[in-house]
Amino acid sequence: MTAPGGRRAELEARNAAMREQVDSLMSELHRKTAEMREAQAKALAITASATSQDGSVTARVDSSGALTSLEFSPNAFERSTPDKLARVATETVIAAVAKSRTELNEVLATAQEGPSLDLSEMLPGVPSLADLIPPAPPVPTPPSSTPPPRRRSADDDDEGGSVMERSGW
C-alpha cells in the first residue's frame, strides 16, 4: 500500500498537471476568441464593386451581398434597350456579390486555419469551436448571356403575334 505522503504528492502532481492543461486550454480559447472577433470585424467591413464591360453600370454591395449602390453612366439609356440594360445591371450586381463572397470566404478560411481547440472532445455536450464558424457562402455565377424570352405585351392577343398578321384581314 502507498504511504499517505506519497499518495498526497501523486495527487498534487496530477492536480498541477491538470491545472497546467486547463490554463493552456483557456489561453488557446482566449486567442481563438480574439481571432474570431477580428475575423468578424473584417467580414463586416467587406464591400465590393463591379463595373460592366461597357462601363454603363456600376454596382456596390456590402459584406452580406446586399446592393448598396447601383449607378448608370450618363448615356447608358441612350446606348441600350431596357431589356439589355436590365441584363447588364443584373450581371454587374452578381459580379459584385461574387467579389464580396470570395473575399468573405478568404476571411473565414483564415479564421478556420491552425490548430483548433476542441473542448467537445474533453467535455461532453460542449460545442466545438469549428461548429461556431459559419460555412463559407457560395459564390454566385452570372447567368448565361442568352437573352430571356420576350414578355407578352398588352398588344399581343391570345394566338400570339400581331392582329394584322392573321389571315382574313
ABEGO torsion letter per residue (X at the ends): XBBAAAAAAAAAAAAAAAAAAAAAAAAAAAAAAAAAAAAAAAAAABBBBBBBAAGABBBBBBAAGBBABBBBBAAAAAABBAAAAAAAAAAAAAAAAAAAAAAAAAAAAAAABEBBBBAAAABBGBBBAAAABBBBBBBBBBBBABBBBBBBBAABBAAEEBAAABBGX
